[in-house]
Amino acid sequence: MMNILKLSAITLLSSILAFSANAENSTVTLTETTNLVMAGSKYVTLLGNQVNLGDDAPDFKVVTESFSPVTLADFKNKSILISVVPSLDTGVCSIQTKRFNEEMANLPADVVMLTISNDLPFAQKRFCKTEKVDSIKVLSDAVWRDFGQNYGLLIKDMGLLTRAIFIIDSDGKIAYKELVANISQHPDYDTALSKLKSMSKLTQPTAVVKSEQAG
């Protein structure tokens, strides 16, 4: 039984590496953008197609911690905030993910929050368990690099996604976009959350305050 489990794990890892290799090889034909994002004092090259406000949000396929495929179509008719981070194992990415996880308690029920990174699903599962991230969906683009390429976020020669925030409205349009100017910096949380709340068709959850009537 142990040998069978080991063989299954090896087969799974081999498949991941093969997918990753194919993704890296395919980047030679992708559009390159060089003047949008910096790492430290140098610009990085982003691979893929940039999307703009008002565009139809491109579909994508990513995976859960159990390697189950997830697509944009799974969240049809929802307002969606996508928090994109380079790696959950870094300080800013960890804070960003935990911040949005905490904010879900203040958002209406018709809102969905996703965090997407190129971390392997194993690492994402470990992070979510350790940091108690359970209110948002944490998804991996490590298998096909489909999200990064379709949204122009894949950093050339690094294999990571650049830090960004997207909001997609219930009609499937890009309603908000922030490419963080330097990947070491935080996104504008307040502006993104304000935009997301304003798009909801439901009343935001509020604390019930009981007051005594005079008389």
C-alpha positions in Angstrom: 0.0 0.0 0.0 2.8 2.4 0.9 4.5 1.8 -2.4 1.3 2.5 -4.3 0.8 5.8 -2.4 4.4 6.8 -3.2 3.9 5.9 -6.8 0.7 8.0 -7.0 2.5 11.0 -5.5 5.4 10.7 -7.9 3.1 10.4 -10.8 1.2 13.5 -9.7 4.4 15.5 -9.2 5.6 14.4 -12.6 2.4 15.7 -14.2 2.8 19.0 -12.5 6.3 19.4 -13.7 5.3 18.5 -17.2 2.5 21.0 -17.2 4.9 23.7 -15.9 7.5 22.9 -18.5 4.9 23.2 -21.3 3.7 26.5 -19.9 7.2 27.9 -19.8 7.9 26.8 -23.3 4.7 28.4 -24.6 5.5 31.8 -23.2 7.8 32.5 -26.2 4.7 33.4 -28.3 3.0 35.6 -25.6 2.7 39.4 -25.7 5.4 41.1 -23.6 4.8 44.3 -21.6 7.8 45.9 -20.0 6.8 49.3 -18.5 4.1 48.5 -16.0 5.5 46.8 -12.9 8.8 46.9 -11.1 10.7 44.5 -8.8 12.9 46.7 -6.7 14.3 49.3 -9.0 13.9 47.4 -12.2 11.0 46.8 -14.5 9.9 43.2 -15.1 8.4 41.8 -18.3 4.8 40.7 -18.1 3.7 37.9 -20.4 0.2 37.6 -21.7 -2.7 39.9 -22.8 -3.4 43.0 -20.7 -7.1 43.5 -19.9 -8.7 46.9 -19.6 -11.7 48.4 -17.7 -14.9 47.5 -19.5 -13.5 44.5 -21.3 -15.2 41.1 -21.1 -13.3 39.2 -18.4 -11.3 36.4 -20.1 -12.2 32.9 -18.9 -9.5 30.9 -17.1 -8.9 27.5 -15.6 -7.1 27.1 -12.3 -7.2 24.4 -9.6 -8.1 23.9 -6.0 -6.0 22.4 -3.3 -7.2 19.0 -4.5 -6.4 19.8 -8.2 -10.1 20.1 -9.1 -10.5 22.5 -12.0 -12.2 25.9 -11.4 -13.2 28.3 -14.2 -14.5 31.9 -14.2 -17.8 30.5 -15.4 -18.3 28.8 -12.0 -19.0 32.2 -10.5 -21.5 33.4 -13.1 -23.8 36.3 -12.0 -21.5 37.1 -9.0 -19.4 40.1 -8.3 -15.9 38.7 -8.0 -12.7 40.2 -6.5 -9.6 38.4 -7.6 -6.5 39.0 -5.4 -3.4 38.0 -7.2 -0.2 37.4 -5.3 3.3 36.2 -6.4 3.7 33.7 -3.5 1.9 33.0 -0.3 5.2 32.3 1.5 6.2 36.0 1.4 5.2 38.6 3.9 3.1 41.0 1.8 1.3 38.2 0.0 0.4 36.6 3.3 -0.9 39.8 4.7 -2.9 40.6 1.5 -4.5 37.2 1.6 -5.4 37.3 5.3 -6.8 40.8 4.9 -9.2 39.9 2.2 -10.2 36.7 4.1 -11.1 38.9 7.1 -13.0 41.3 5.0 -15.4 38.6 3.7 -17.4 39.0 7.0 -18.2 42.6 6.0 -19.4 41.8 2.5 -22.8 40.8 1.0 -23.6 37.2 0.1 -23.5 37.9 -3.7 -19.8 38.6 -3.6 -17.0 36.1 -4.2 -13.3 36.6 -3.3 -10.5 34.6 -5.0 -6.8 34.5 -4.3 -4.8 33.2 -7.2 -1.0 32.5 -7.2 1.4 30.1 -8.9 2.1 28.3 -5.6 1.5 24.6 -5.8 -1.8 23.4 -4.4 0.0 21.6 -1.6 1.6 24.8 -0.4 -1.7 26.7 -0.6 -3.4 24.0 1.5 -0.7 24.2 4.1 -0.9 28.1 4.2 -4.6 28.2 4.5 -4.6 25.6 7.4 -1.8 27.4 9.2 -3.2 30.9 8.8 -6.9 29.9 9.1 -7.8 31.3 5.7 -11.3 29.7 5.1 -13.6 32.5 3.9 -12.1 33.0 0.4 -11.2 30.6 -2.3 -7.4 30.1 -2.7 -6.6 28.8 -6.2 -3.4 27.8 -8.1 -2.4 28.8 -11.6 0.6 26.5 -11.4 -0.7 23.8 -13.7 -1.7 25.6 -16.9 -0.7 29.2 -16.3 -4.0 30.0 -18.0 -5.0 32.8 -15.7 -1.7 34.6 -15.8 -1.4 34.5 -19.5 -5.1 35.5 -20.2 -4.7 38.5 -17.8 -1.1 39.5 -18.7 0.3 38.8 -15.2 3.0 36.1 -15.7 6.4 37.5 -14.9 9.0 36.4 -17.5 11.9 34.3 -16.2 10.3 34.1 -12.7 7.3 31.9 -13.2 5.3 34.0 -10.7 2.2 36.2 -11.0 2.6 39.9 -10.5 0.6 41.5 -7.6 -2.8 42.7 -8.8 -6.4 43.2 -8.0 -9.3 42.7 -10.4 -13.0 43.1 -9.8 -15.4 41.5 -12.3 -19.0 42.6 -12.2 -22.1 40.3 -12.4 -22.2 40.9 -16.2 -18.7 39.5 -16.6 -17.0 42.8 -17.3 -13.7 44.1 -15.8 -15.0 46.8 -13.4 -11.7 47.5 -11.5 -8.0 46.8 -12.1 -4.9 47.5 -10.1 -1.5 46.3 -11.2 0.6 47.2 -8.1 3.5 49.3 -9.4 6.1 47.4 -7.4 5.6 43.8 -6.5 6.9 44.4 -3.0 4.2 46.9 -2.2 0.6 46.4 -1.0 -2.4 47.0 -3.2 -5.0 49.7 -2.4 -7.3 47.6 -0.2 -9.7 50.3 0.7 -10.5 51.5 -2.9 -10.9 47.9 -4.1 -13.2 47.0 -1.2 -15.3 50.2 -1.6 -15.8 49.4 -5.3 -16.8 45.9 -4.6 -19.3 46.9 -2.0 -20.8 49.5 -4.3 -21.5 46.9 -6.9 -23.4 44.5 -4.7 -27.2 44.2 -5.3 -27.7 43.1 -1.7 -27.6 45.0 1.6 -24.3 44.7 3.3 -24.3 42.8 6.6 -24.5 45.2 9.6 -24.4 44.7 13.3 -27.8 44.8 15.0 -27.8 47.5 17.7 -30.7 47.5 20.2 -31.6 50.8 21.8 -34.0 51.4 24.6 -37.0 53.6 23.8 -37.6 56.6 26.0 -40.8 56.8 28.0 
